[in-house]
């Protein structure tokens, strides 16, 4: 193989997994030299029960390896009971939030870092001794307690501190406690640190976890803080996903007003091309106004999602309207989204008691329509087996194909038939 062109050898290494790269480098000194740049995967995967901040720092300090990493994921999801022995391994390790300075130094030294993800809901993937990710294991995405939420706030505060020297293009925060944007100290910290790292983003995926109870004044303050942070993203943002995933009650929807979220000043992202809304309870007029303001650039719109549904369950991350009707919403959008190319609905959709939504901030709908997914988050078409999740659970499953046709191409409003919940 030493006689092959370097370009061909690099192509071979690109299609090798970690163990294969290490084995191939043992063949000759030439292959060892060429394969050096492929020792570290482009996607660095860190877990709460492993000291991966220190490992990341070691890679970032290595002159040749630091350029390998372009994507980082830190998974803090709790494991299922029969895997908690793995979590106990971290008892003697320093908590993530105490390593903010080390993490900041590491991130600043990674020249090709483009994407970062923090998640509290996705199944963790245990790592082997070599750092290779193995298949996912069972976890408990809905297990939550006050200590978990307090620790999550400390972790996210440390993260936003460490992101200051970075120039990320994509950021995913999954499972952010909503009260993070209510506490005065946390608000000041985020307002001071978040502006620079968020200003370069082209993609932001933010999933908040509303607490079980929140007084109206505290809720307003939290939503206001969240909206201010969202506005730090600036004019480069092309894809925004805003999700509410209450861990204490996955089927509940979080009541939100875009005017309250964004200051009521008609704020727009001038380059926004894709929007995802999940797990929210909205007013028809408010939602329509927000979408129309972005109509000049909006090409892809997703309403609803999987939420915190378990494997095999129907999606629970739909959208509810606490004012108005979906038929009126879609009729009002017809012709006002001139560049729209794709539209998708997934999860439970229906109307809620407006009084309950105003009082509690969350509410459950009556007369639900259940939509199944026909396209993945990247808009790839799903196979029939993936589309049929949740069927046979007592509710007829619809899809949004005809609604997409109506919004994109026009014609008669499609007839949707479903039985009462």
Steps between C-alpha positions, in 0.01 A plus 500: 500500500800729540508544122146640483450877463459687827158627389374144456637392837328794669176398330541149641557636850186715473288186468666318791365484854724561800634145549564465125699824493720382784556160337581652162757735652692199631568373147781745420654826613360673189144395583558592862597852395207549260250345743604722788238758406225237520566377854236733645146494364356828379212457748616512863247332729514569874304349789426624850658200671833528313755780536470601139574868562855403592522269198373774270756740647779250433393469136472877463855542628636253242635683198388243241185356656326826589389555141309171484201601713217694336199382705468453877216333692472488879225266616377544858194275470435276803538129443243235582521332840683192373774722352551733797823321593652695211392828658654401833836485326495880488478547879867601525505714185470880513152623402467645151415847625827526696703458180378807312850649467647173371214458253533860379871449437429178312226646280710804417780273374282301255534680164237299312227482763165580339225325697430430866215313666395466864220253567311372803246287311676286239609144583866498608754294311757340732857518374760229483850541637608631162232771502282343232126545549299180538125459436262700716378361831171549680460822695229692682432827314208587730674444833548843651550652844595837645862396536517404132362838396735695726797302370385556141496876561857489631609288204343730241644808669845343475437414136402850393810630677719258307340591167615863506811452281328270248346573159241223480262473208261252668394462863256250652382533862254225589338502844575853621310576826278798423568652842860555386372816329310615812769503769665843517854365530453253214342766280789741551747223426331400174442857388869569554641183341253386234510791256837424337468120452139521377565779251667267248237225504321390187312220683356499852300216653372589847278271709389643834368298794229701681472421873191339651385831649595858428321815619378729219752774584787250511379342177488838326852579618630162378339541157637853477851377581472218247388743231788735569749215463334392173546850362876472553512259204506787253441519125690185397248255647347277232347218706324539835342219699311606812365213708331459839552158657369491859665200662237483776209477251613422143150540350445850635558804281669821607292812432708757314444837337753610238432867570590444867797281408655747257400826663193580290705703253447286190845342532604287201797290399570638150652177362283240675429216255390216728287510814408218740243549778426217743306449821345848509154641562450808283240751388399477136548870426835516681637195318372618163653844551837351595505274194388774261777731627748237381307415183754662268771248595324201662546190283442214745253491788452218752225512759530235772745217555578189702522681833589263784307206359639159587604250236191370320272776633322755287668841491401732785668822386213651304361854501180614675307819439353668808341763273364440151480201267754320284280528191495878535876501562579311180248698297662819626847377401398397150685724253688690774802269508613550139827302515374210715622167359433248779247473782468226760287420805568236763340421834176602670316809374183651643330786684534564874311680771628857470421578866701201621790589273505858629481390864739205499727576207443145376190316387389183327286500190164349418400347167856418406625429151805272503745551214767246418840598366559457127839674490797502736650816650732524199193461272603154384196283429423245772435134426145372578615327821630832636182682398271259686629566855208514741237360265250270662496698826138613466537804278500531124834614360501774237782645293571852376560419133180667379548800728848542355352492153242761601755743649761458228289461185151617592170338412212394723548461872558130576238308694634366829292237676579381850305369791464679832765428762 
